[in-house]
Amino acid sequence: MLHYILLQAAGGQSLVPQLILFGAIGLIFYFFMIRPQQRRQKAQKEFITSIQKGDMVVTIGGMHGRIVSVEDDSVLLEVDKGARIKFEKSSISLESSKRYAKS
């Protein structure tokens, strides 16, 4: 009986099922977490490069305005008649700007 208990404790199973399980978890993590984030980052980058004068945008901080001029890394927003503020291009939100442009 002791011999039987010691054989069970030794765990004569291979590591293959465990490796398959960890691989499956890794694939699920990639397809549900990493890949969608990469797509969002790519869309945000394309949006920032396609910004033009006259576009209606919203910054990450919630400032609404129309683009007056575009420079290399920044844009000049007109938030009210005669009130212009300079922002970094990276501070413009893709999702909020799409919703703002529709309304």
BAKELUM-277158 format. One record per residue: residue in three letters; x, y, z of N, C-alpha, C in turn. Coordinates in steps of 0.001 Angstrom, whole numbers, plus 500000, padded with zeros to 6 digits. Example, Ala and Ser with C-alpha at 12.3 -4.5 7.8 and 13.67 -1.06 7.14 Angstrom:
REM BAKELUM-277158
+-----+--------+--------+--------+--------+--------+--------+--------+--------+--------+
!  aa !    nc1 !    nc2 !    nc3 !   cac1 !   cac2 !   cac3 !    cc1 !    cc2 !    cc3 !
+-----+--------+--------+--------+--------+--------+--------+--------+--------+--------+
! ALA ! 513190 ! 494310 ! 507800 ! 512300 ! 495500 ! 507800 ! 513200 ! 496700 ! 507800 !
! SER ! 512850 ! 497750 ! 507080 ! 513670 ! 498940 ! 507140 ! 512900 ! 500030 ! 507870 !
+-----+--------+--------+--------+--------+--------+--------+--------+--------+--------+
This chain:
REM BAKELUM-277158
+-----+--------+--------+--------+--------+--------+--------+--------+--------+--------+
!  aa !    nc1 !    nc2 !    nc3 !   cac1 !   cac2 !   cac3 !    cc1 !    cc2 !    cc3 !
+-----+--------+--------+--------+--------+--------+--------+--------+--------+--------+
! MET ! 500824 ! 498808 ! 500000 ! 500000 ! 500000 ! 500000 ! 500869 ! 501258 ! 500000 !
! LEU ! 501909 ! 501296 ! 500783 ! 502809 ! 502450 ! 500835 ! 503476 ! 502661 ! 499481 !
! HIS ! 503805 ! 501552 ! 498830 ! 504428 ! 501642 ! 497518 ! 503476 ! 502313 ! 496515 !
! TYR ! 502197 ! 501991 ! 496564 ! 501181 ! 502565 ! 495685 ! 501023 ! 504065 ! 495938 !
! ILE ! 501022 ! 504493 ! 497192 ! 500898 ! 505910 ! 497549 ! 502107 ! 506689 ! 497067 !
! LEU ! 503293 ! 506139 ! 497199 ! 504506 ! 506830 ! 496749 ! 504541 ! 506964 ! 495238 !
! LEU ! 504025 ! 505992 ! 494504 ! 503980 ! 506091 ! 493046 ! 503016 ! 507193 ! 492606 !
! GLN ! 501892 ! 507329 ! 493305 ! 500948 ! 508398 ! 492975 ! 501528 ! 509769 ! 493288 !
! ALA ! 502272 ! 509869 ! 494377 ! 502872 ! 511145 ! 494758 ! 503959 ! 511556 ! 493776 !
! ALA ! 504623 ! 510588 ! 493167 ! 505693 ! 510896 ! 492215 ! 505118 ! 511546 ! 490960 !
! GLY ! 503858 ! 511297 ! 490653 ! 503214 ! 511939 ! 489497 ! 503844 ! 511529 ! 488201 !
! GLY ! 503600 ! 510376 ! 487747 ! 504210 ! 509864 ! 486533 ! 503684 ! 510490 ! 485258 !
! GLN ! 502999 ! 511640 ! 485307 ! 502457 ! 512295 ! 484126 ! 503529 ! 513136 ! 483446 !
! SER ! 503342 ! 513353 ! 482149 ! 504297 ! 514178 ! 481410 ! 503893 ! 515653 ! 481504 !
! LEU ! 504745 ! 516508 ! 481036 ! 504496 ! 517956 ! 481074 ! 503750 ! 518460 ! 479844 !
! VAL ! 503522 ! 517601 ! 478879 ! 502893 ! 518020 ! 477626 ! 501503 ! 518631 ! 477851 !
! PRO ! 500601 ! 518009 ! 478620 ! 499286 ! 518643 ! 478817 ! 499381 ! 520017 ! 479487 !
! GLN ! 500302 ! 520170 ! 480406 ! 500471 ! 521471 ! 481062 ! 500991 ! 522515 ! 480082 !
! LEU ! 501928 ! 522120 ! 479221 ! 502452 ! 523056 ! 478227 ! 501381 ! 523452 ! 477229 !
! ILE ! 500538 ! 522513 ! 476835 ! 499442 ! 522829 ! 475917 ! 498475 ! 523809 ! 476573 !
! LEU ! 498170 ! 523604 ! 477856 ! 497275 ! 524504 ! 478582 ! 497861 ! 525913 ! 478662 !
! PHE ! 499146 ! 526027 ! 479005 ! 499775 ! 527352 ! 479078 ! 499833 ! 528016 ! 477701 !
! GLY ! 500067 ! 527232 ! 476653 ! 500064 ! 527774 ! 475293 ! 498694 ! 528290 ! 474903 !
! ALA ! 497647 ! 527542 ! 475257 ! 496279 ! 527978 ! 474952 ! 495932 ! 529257 ! 475707 !
! ILE ! 496345 ! 529347 ! 476957 ! 496105 ! 530564 ! 477740 ! 496840 ! 531747 ! 477111 !
! GLY ! 498056 ! 531517 ! 476652 ! 498823 ! 532569 ! 475991 ! 498150 ! 533049 ! 474716 !
! LEU ! 497618 ! 532120 ! 473907 ! 496918 ! 532503 ! 472676 ! 495640 ! 533285 ! 472970 !
! ILE ! 494898 ! 532845 ! 473960 ! 493678 ! 533559 ! 474342 ! 494016 ! 534969 ! 474810 !
! PHE ! 495061 ! 535101 ! 475615 ! 495495 ! 536408 ! 476098 ! 495888 ! 537305 ! 474927 !
! TYR ! 496605 ! 536742 ! 473943 ! 497034 ! 537522 ! 472787 ! 495838 ! 538011 ! 471979 !
! PHE ! 494893 ! 537114 ! 471654 ! 493789 ! 537482 ! 470777 ! 492741 ! 538361 ! 471454 !
! PHE ! 492610 ! 538293 ! 472771 ! 491595 ! 539099 ! 473440 ! 492142 ! 540341 ! 474128 !
! MET ! 493442 ! 540437 ! 474331 ! 494004 ! 541588 ! 475037 ! 495019 ! 542354 ! 474187 !
! ILE ! 496020 ! 541702 ! 473684 ! 497133 ! 542382 ! 473022 ! 496762 ! 542842 ! 471615 !
! ARG ! 496178 ! 541972 ! 470816 ! 495863 ! 542309 ! 469428 ! 494878 ! 543468 ! 469305 !
! PRO ! 493777 ! 543491 ! 470074 ! 492873 ! 544658 ! 469975 ! 493552 ! 545975 ! 470382 !
! GLN ! 494424 ! 545917 ! 471380 ! 495139 ! 547121 ! 471799 ! 496057 ! 547615 ! 470685 !
! GLN ! 496732 ! 546695 ! 469990 ! 497591 ! 547090 ! 468877 ! 496782 ! 547725 ! 467755 !
! ARG ! 495585 ! 547200 ! 467497 ! 494720 ! 547782 ! 466463 ! 494295 ! 549196 ! 466831 !
! ARG ! 493929 ! 549404 ! 468109 ! 493532 ! 550744 ! 468549 ! 494696 ! 551728 ! 468423 !
! GLN ! 495904 ! 551291 ! 468787 ! 497066 ! 552169 ! 468680 ! 497350 ! 552520 ! 467227 !
! LYS ! 497210 ! 551554 ! 466328 ! 497448 ! 551807 ! 464913 ! 496412 ! 552788 ! 464362 !
! ALA ! 495146 ! 552611 ! 464739 ! 494097 ! 553522 ! 464279 ! 494323 ! 554931 ! 464812 !
! GLN ! 494745 ! 555060 ! 466070 ! 495027 ! 556373 ! 466657 ! 496181 ! 557053 ! 465914 !
! LYS ! 497218 ! 556287 ! 465597 ! 498372 ! 556853 ! 464894 ! 497978 ! 557318 ! 463491 !
! GLU ! 497174 ! 556523 ! 462780 ! 496718 ! 556914 ! 461444 ! 495833 ! 558157 ! 461511 !
! PHE ! 494998 ! 558239 ! 462541 ! 494128 ! 559404 ! 462717 ! 494956 ! 560667 ! 462928 !
! ILE ! 495965 ! 560576 ! 463766 ! 496794 ! 561744 ! 464065 ! 497546 ! 562207 ! 462821 !
! THR ! 498014 ! 561278 ! 461994 ! 498733 ! 561685 ! 460783 ! 497789 ! 562248 ! 459716 !
! SER ! 496493 ! 561916 ! 459783 ! 495561 ! 562386 ! 458761 ! 494817 ! 563658 ! 459160 !
! ILE ! 495144 ! 564231 ! 460301 ! 494473 ! 565463 ! 460754 ! 494780 ! 566607 ! 459788 !
! GLN ! 493729 ! 567363 ! 459457 ! 493880 ! 568484 ! 458530 ! 493236 ! 569735 ! 459101 !
! LYS ! 493561 ! 570852 ! 458494 ! 492969 ! 572131 ! 458888 ! 491463 ! 572071 ! 458657 !
! GLY ! 490698 ! 572548 ! 459640 ! 489247 ! 572571 ! 459538 ! 488557 ! 571388 ! 460200 !
! ASP ! 489284 ! 570360 ! 460599 ! 488676 ! 569200 ! 461256 ! 488205 ! 569568 ! 462653 !
! MET ! 487072 ! 569001 ! 463045 ! 486556 ! 569173 ! 464395 ! 487114 ! 568028 ! 465243 !
! VAL ! 487779 ! 568364 ! 466357 ! 488409 ! 567342 ! 467196 ! 488120 ! 567610 ! 468668 !
! VAL ! 488404 ! 566578 ! 469471 ! 488302 ! 566667 ! 470924 ! 489609 ! 566148 ! 471492 !
! THR ! 490172 ! 566878 ! 472441 ! 491410 ! 566421 ! 473071 ! 491103 ! 565394 ! 474148 !
! ILE ! 492130 ! 564747 ! 474636 ! 491970 ! 563761 ! 475701 ! 491406 ! 564423 ! 476950 !
! GLY ! 491736 ! 565681 ! 477170 ! 491224 ! 566416 ! 478324 ! 489806 ! 566921 ! 478161 !
! GLY ! 489230 ! 566769 ! 476961 ! 487843 ! 567158 ! 476749 ! 487647 ! 568493 ! 476057 !
! MET ! 488707 ! 569120 ! 475583 ! 488602 ! 570411 ! 474899 ! 488122 ! 570192 ! 473463 !
! HIS ! 487019 ! 570850 ! 473089 ! 486443 ! 570744 ! 471749 ! 486907 ! 571929 ! 470927 !
! GLY ! 487192 ! 571690 ! 469647 ! 487577 ! 572803 ! 468800 ! 487798 ! 572400 ! 467365 !
! ARG ! 488071 ! 573414 ! 466559 ! 488356 ! 573217 ! 465138 ! 489837 ! 573500 ! 464905 !
! ILE ! 490470 ! 572673 ! 464097 ! 491901 ! 572842 ! 463838 ! 492110 ! 574027 ! 462905 !
! VAL ! 492981 ! 574939 ! 463351 ! 493302 ! 576131 ! 462569 ! 494574 ! 575908 ! 461764 !
! SER ! 495569 ! 575287 ! 462388 ! 496809 ! 574982 ! 461675 ! 497427 ! 573714 ! 462247 !
! VAL ! 498176 ! 573035 ! 461377 ! 498841 ! 571782 ! 461756 ! 500330 ! 571957 ! 461566 !
! GLU ! 501082 ! 571634 ! 462603 ! 502540 ! 571657 ! 462529 ! 503038 ! 570224 ! 462663 !
! ASP ! 504345 ! 570052 ! 462819 ! 504918 ! 568706 ! 462898 ! 504323 ! 567895 ! 464054 !
! ASP ! 504444 ! 568400 ! 465268 ! 504001 ! 567665 ! 466453 ! 502851 ! 568331 ! 467187 !
! SER ! 502348 ! 569426 ! 466670 ! 501300 ! 570145 ! 467391 ! 500236 ! 570670 ! 466428 !
! VAL ! 499119 ! 571051 ! 467012 ! 498021 ! 571650 ! 466252 ! 497533 ! 572881 ! 467013 !
! LEU ! 496973 ! 573805 ! 466286 ! 496388 ! 574996 ! 466884 ! 494877 ! 574866 ! 466767 !
! LEU ! 494191 ! 574817 ! 467923 ! 492742 ! 574659 ! 467953 ! 492072 ! 575993 ! 468225 !
! GLU ! 490992 ! 576233 ! 467519 ! 490156 ! 577387 ! 467819 ! 488978 ! 576857 ! 468629 !
! VAL ! 488955 ! 577202 ! 469918 ! 487926 ! 576687 ! 470812 ! 486725 ! 577630 ! 470902 !
! ASP ! 486946 ! 578893 ! 470550 ! 485886 ! 579895 ! 470502 ! 486350 ! 580961 ! 469521 !
! LYS ! 485489 ! 581865 ! 469128 ! 485914 ! 582887 ! 468173 ! 487064 ! 583696 ! 468758 !
! GLY ! 488219 ! 583579 ! 468109 ! 489403 ! 584313 ! 468537 ! 490207 ! 583638 ! 469640 !
! ALA ! 489695 ! 582598 ! 470244 ! 490423 ! 581888 ! 471305 ! 491088 ! 580657 ! 470705 !
! ARG ! 492399 ! 580698 ! 470652 ! 493165 ! 579596 ! 470055 ! 494137 ! 579036 ! 471080 !
! ILE ! 494231 ! 577708 ! 471075 ! 495114 ! 577011 ! 472014 ! 495935 ! 575998 ! 471235 !
! LYS ! 497208 ! 575903 ! 471606 ! 498104 ! 574966 ! 470938 ! 498157 ! 573660 ! 471739 !
! PHE ! 497990 ! 572520 ! 471041 ! 498015 ! 571203 ! 471657 ! 498983 ! 570287 ! 470913 !
! GLU ! 499483 ! 569307 ! 471603 ! 500261 ! 568250 ! 470962 ! 499299 ! 567368 ! 470168 !
! LYS ! 499760 ! 566837 ! 469051 ! 498908 ! 565951 ! 468260 ! 498514 ! 564703 ! 469047 !
! SER ! 499406 ! 564233 ! 469881 ! 499138 ! 563004 ! 470634 ! 498035 ! 563186 ! 471670 !
! SER ! 497638 ! 564436 ! 471946 ! 496587 ! 564663 ! 472934 ! 495189 ! 564698 ! 472315 !
! ILE ! 495075 ! 564378 ! 471039 ! 493772 ! 564373 ! 470376 ! 493207 ! 562960 ! 470421 !
! SER ! 491975 ! 562844 ! 470860 ! 491317 ! 561549 ! 471040 ! 490569 ! 561138 ! 469779 !
! LEU ! 490823 ! 559934 ! 469308 ! 490166 ! 559411 ! 468111 ! 488681 ! 559169 ! 468347 !
! GLU ! 488343 ! 558444 ! 469412 ! 486950 ! 558086 ! 469669 ! 486079 ! 559316 ! 469934 !
! SER ! 486571 ! 560210 ! 470774 ! 485799 ! 561412 ! 471100 ! 485643 ! 562308 ! 469886 !
! SER ! 486676 ! 562402 ! 469057 ! 486608 ! 563244 ! 467871 ! 485603 ! 562696 ! 466862 !
! LYS ! 485519 ! 561374 ! 466751 ! 484523 ! 560786 ! 465840 ! 483110 ! 561108 ! 466296 !
! ARG ! 482858 ! 560991 ! 467601 ! 481532 ! 561293 ! 468138 ! 481204 ! 562775 ! 467961 !
! TYR ! 482199 ! 563638 ! 468164 ! 482000 ! 565092 ! 468048 ! 481723 ! 565483 ! 466615 !
! ALA ! 482415 ! 564878 ! 465676 ! 482233 ! 565211 ! 464264 ! 480856 ! 564787 ! 463756 !
! LYS ! 480302 ! 563707 ! 464313 ! 478979 ! 563248 ! 463892 ! 477865 ! 564182 ! 464346 !
! SER ! 478054 ! 564796 ! 465515 ! 476989 ! 565655 ! 466053 ! 477037 ! 567068 ! 465532 !
+-----+--------+--------+--------+--------+--------+--------+--------+--------+--------+
